[in-house]
Amino acid sequence: MLDFSLTEEQLAVKHLVRKFVDEEILPHIREWDEQHHVETSVFKRLAELGLMGVCIPEKYGGAGMDYNTLAIVCEELERGDTAFRTAVSVHTALNSLTLLQWGTEAQKQKYLVPQARGEKIGAFGLTEPGAGSDVAAMQSTAVRDGDVYILNGSKIWISLADIADHFIVFAYTDKSKRHHGISAFIVERTFPGFSSRPIRGKLGIRAGNTGELIFDNVRVPVENRLGEEGEGFKIAMSALDNGRFTVAAGACGTIAACLEASLKYCHERQTFGKPIGQHQLVQQMIAKMSANLEISRLLVWKAGWLKNQGVRNTRETSLAKWIACDAAWEAASDAVEIHGAYGYSNEYPVERYLRNAKAPVIYEGTREIHTLMQAEYALGYRVDKPLRKMLPAWPFQE
């Protein structure tokens, strides 16, 4: 039997995050966005509310909730601003869930537990100046030297680059093997030779930190290798399944925010002697937003349901990310159109939604990459196999 109703626990979380967004983000976000200000106190409050490890098992310091509850958190946070959903996506989905899936018990105790509690912040370093969609083009290297690896290279467009305490970083340990020669490492900010610097002048997500990571002969202990040598590509792709899931969920929040703002304006603004909501072409845009919100949520919840079963969900998550992010971009564009000239100013929030909505279409797999993936699945050119390690099914067994 299919049941799309939220549990009492999920409803409580939804109301908790919505209240938090309404009281602690929305009153300040215009100012933070204008000033490119990263308000780190929000992360502390999210930790106090148990939302930095919402779907991490209790034995590792998390709240032990299911993966769709993580989706609910991300949707509600992005309804406030994409910057704060991005922080949870990177910290929880890309980093913490990857540690949960691939980490040794010692790594989980050292890194996952404090991250799940929100005492430390985690981030993820895959993209390089010449390696985005083409991961094998990365130039970073990690050379084994006794009981350490010597890490050199750089990463770019890294969320929380100047804030995070721990990073999961990918580098070649054997470049001759291409994808099969990439390995993953846990790098601490305090390691000598590590540095970061922010990226200025972003179109959107201005209230979030994005930057570059630089590794200059960073000595990474062997025990900080995540998985086996050569498993880095598999680890990165499994991490992206989690990250893309939260990006898709966040896109639902952008659609919801655009719909809320547009409905309010439709009842306030009049043209030709009647509210603009009574004009059919405005209704067409409202109808698209409403339909796309339902479609996107269903795709996200299906991917989350598969995660809860412990089943690989690369295809379903890719589809959710592609459709939801495109729908969010379209909703934001239509919201600006509905607001007319006011939509082009920051007097109303829809211009911020439009600026913020572009980045998710690009990162964690461009719309073009996801289009190709879905075609390859349909044609039978791409078939997923179970990974050596899968995320634990929910409810978690202690």
SVG drawing of the C-alpha trace seen along z (x, -y; Angstrom):
<svg xmlns="http://www.w3.org/2000/svg" viewBox="-12 -49 70 54">
<polyline fill="none" stroke="black" stroke-width="0.4" points="0.0,0.0 1.3,-3.4 1.0,-6.1 2.1,-9.6 1.0,-11.1 3.7,-12.5 4.2,-10.8 3.7,-12.8 7.4,-13.0 7.9,-14.3 5.1,-16.9 6.7,-18.0 10.1,-18.4 8.5,-20.3 6.8,-22.7 10.0,-23.1 12.1,-24.1 9.4,-26.3 9.1,-28.2 12.9,-28.5 13.0,-29.8 10.2,-32.3 11.7,-33.6 15.5,-33.4 16.2,-33.5 13.5,-35.4 13.7,-38.6 17.5,-38.9 18.0,-37.2 17.7,-40.3 20.4,-42.0 22.7,-38.9 22.2,-38.4 23.0,-42.1 26.1,-42.1 27.3,-38.6 27.3,-37.8 27.6,-34.2 25.7,-34.0 27.4,-31.1 25.2,-31.4 22.5,-29.7 24.6,-26.5 24.8,-26.5 21.1,-26.9 20.5,-24.1 22.8,-21.9 20.9,-22.8 17.7,-21.7 19.3,-18.4 19.1,-19.1 22.8,-18.8 22.6,-15.0 18.9,-14.4 19.3,-11.1 22.5,-9.9 21.9,-6.9 21.7,-7.9 24.7,-5.7 26.8,-8.1 25.3,-11.3 22.4,-11.9 18.7,-12.1 18.1,-8.7 15.3,-9.9 14.7,-8.6 16.0,-10.0 12.7,-11.6 12.9,-13.6 16.2,-15.0 14.3,-16.0 11.7,-17.8 14.4,-19.7 16.1,-20.7 12.8,-21.8 11.9,-24.0 15.4,-25.5 15.5,-26.4 12.1,-28.1 14.1,-30.5 17.3,-30.6 19.3,-28.2 22.5,-29.0 21.2,-27.2 19.9,-24.2 23.3,-24.0 25.1,-23.9 23.0,-21.0 23.4,-19.2 27.1,-19.5 27.6,-18.8 25.0,-16.0 24.5,-14.4 27.8,-14.8 30.1,-14.4 28.4,-12.7 26.4,-10.2 29.5,-9.3 31.3,-8.7 28.4,-6.6 28.5,-4.5 32.2,-4.1 34.0,-5.0 35.8,-2.7 34.5,-2.6 37.4,-4.7 36.7,-7.3 33.0,-7.4 33.9,-8.0 36.5,-10.6 34.7,-12.6 31.1,-11.5 30.0,-11.7 31.0,-15.4 29.6,-16.3 26.2,-14.7 26.1,-16.6 26.9,-19.8 30.1,-20.3 32.2,-20.2 31.3,-21.0 32.0,-18.8 32.4,-19.6 33.2,-17.9 36.0,-18.5 35.6,-17.0 35.4,-19.8 38.5,-21.3 39.2,-24.2 39.4,-21.7 37.3,-18.9 33.6,-19.2 31.4,-16.8 34.6,-15.1 35.8,-13.9 38.7,-11.9 40.2,-15.2 41.2,-16.1 44.8,-17.0 45.1,-16.5 47.4,-13.7 48.1,-11.8 51.4,-10.0 52.0,-7.3 55.0,-7.9 55.2,-5.4 52.3,-6.0 51.1,-9.2 49.9,-10.4 51.4,-13.6 48.4,-15.5 48.9,-18.2 46.4,-20.1 43.3,-22.3 39.5,-22.2 37.1,-24.9 33.4,-25.9 33.5,-24.2 30.6,-25.1 31.7,-25.8 35.3,-26.1 36.3,-28.7 34.0,-27.3 34.3,-23.5 36.5,-21.6 36.8,-18.4 36.7,-17.7 36.3,-14.6 38.7,-15.1 39.5,-13.1 42.8,-12.7 44.7,-10.4 46.8,-7.7 47.4,-6.1 46.6,-8.4 47.2,-5.6 44.0,-3.9 41.8,-7.0 38.5,-6.5 39.9,-3.4 43.0,-5.3 41.1,-7.9 41.1,-7.6 39.2,-9.5 40.7,-11.1 39.5,-12.9 41.4,-16.1 41.4,-18.4 41.6,-22.1 44.5,-22.1 46.7,-19.9 49.9,-21.9 49.8,-22.9 46.1,-23.2 44.5,-26.6 41.2,-28.0 40.0,-31.3 36.6,-32.5 35.0,-33.1 33.6,-36.6 31.1,-38.0 28.6,-35.1 25.3,-35.6 23.3,-33.9 23.5,-32.0 25.3,-35.1 24.5,-34.3 26.6,-31.1 30.3,-30.5 31.9,-29.1 35.6,-28.9 38.7,-27.2 40.8,-24.6 44.6,-24.4 46.8,-21.5 50.5,-22.1 52.3,-18.9 49.6,-18.1 50.5,-15.0 47.4,-12.9 47.7,-9.9 46.9,-6.5 44.2,-6.0 42.4,-9.0 42.0,-7.3 38.3,-6.6 37.7,-3.2 40.4,-1.3 42.8,-2.8 41.1,-3.2 37.5,-3.4 37.4,-7.1 35.2,-7.4 32.6,-4.9 32.7,-6.8 32.2,-10.2 29.3,-8.9 27.6,-7.4 28.0,-10.7 26.5,-12.5 23.4,-10.2 22.9,-11.7 23.8,-15.2 21.6,-15.3 18.7,-14.0 19.0,-17.0 19.4,-19.4 16.2,-18.1 14.4,-18.4 15.7,-22.0 14.4,-22.8 10.9,-21.9 11.4,-24.6 12.3,-27.2 9.1,-26.2 7.0,-26.5 8.5,-29.9 7.9,-31.2 4.3,-29.9 3.7,-31.5 5.1,-34.9 3.1,-34.8 -0.2,-33.8 0.2,-36.7 1.0,-39.2 -1.8,-37.9 -4.4,-38.8 -2.8,-42.2 -2.1,-43.6 -4.9,-44.7 -4.8,-45.4 -7.7,-46.2 -10.0,-46.4 -9.4,-43.0 -6.8,-41.0 -4.1,-39.8 -4.8,-36.2 -8.0,-36.4 -6.0,-36.7 -5.7,-33.4 -2.0,-33.6 -1.1,-34.4 -3.2,-31.4 -1.2,-29.3 2.0,-30.2 0.5,-29.5 -0.8,-26.2 2.6,-25.2 4.2,-26.0 1.6,-24.1 1.8,-21.0 5.6,-21.0 5.8,-21.3 3.7,-18.1 5.7,-16.3 9.0,-17.2 8.0,-16.2 6.8,-12.8 10.1,-12.2 12.1,-13.2 10.0,-11.0 10.3,-8.0 14.1,-8.4 13.9,-8.8 11.7,-5.7 14.4,-3.7 17.1,-5.1 15.0,-4.0 14.9,-0.4 18.7,-0.4 18.3,-0.2 20.6,-1.9 18.7,-4.9 21.1,-6.6 18.5,-6.6 15.7,-7.9 17.8,-10.5 19.1,-11.8 15.6,-12.2 14.4,-14.0 17.4,-16.4 17.0,-17.1 13.2,-17.7 13.0,-19.6 15.9,-21.9 14.6,-22.8 11.1,-23.3 12.5,-25.6 14.3,-27.7 11.1,-28.0 9.0,-28.8 11.4,-31.6 11.4,-33.0 7.6,-32.9 7.4,-34.5 9.5,-37.4 7.1,-37.7 4.1,-37.7 5.6,-40.5 6.3,-42.5 8.8,-45.4 8.7,-44.8 10.0,-41.3 13.2,-42.9 14.0,-44.6 14.9,-43.2 11.9,-44.8 10.3,-41.4 12.1,-38.1 11.5,-36.6 14.6,-38.1 16.7,-36.3 14.9,-33.1 15.8,-33.5 19.4,-34.2 19.6,-31.3 17.8,-28.8 20.4,-28.8 23.3,-27.2 21.4,-23.9 20.7,-23.4 24.5,-23.3 26.1,-21.7 26.1,-18.1 25.5,-17.1 24.3,-19.6 20.9,-19.2 22.8,-18.0 24.5,-15.2 21.2,-14.1 19.5,-14.2 22.2,-11.8 22.0,-9.6 18.2,-9.2 18.5,-8.4 21.2,-5.8 19.1,-4.1 16.1,-4.0 18.3,-2.7 19.9,0.0 23.4,-1.5 23.6,-2.2 22.7,0.4 23.4,-0.1 24.9,2.6 24.8,2.7 27.9,1.0 30.3,2.8 28.9,0.7 25.4,-0.8 23.8,-3.3 22.0,-1.5 18.3,-1.0 16.0,-2.8 15.0,-2.3 18.6,-2.0 19.6,1.1 21.7,0.1"/>
</svg>
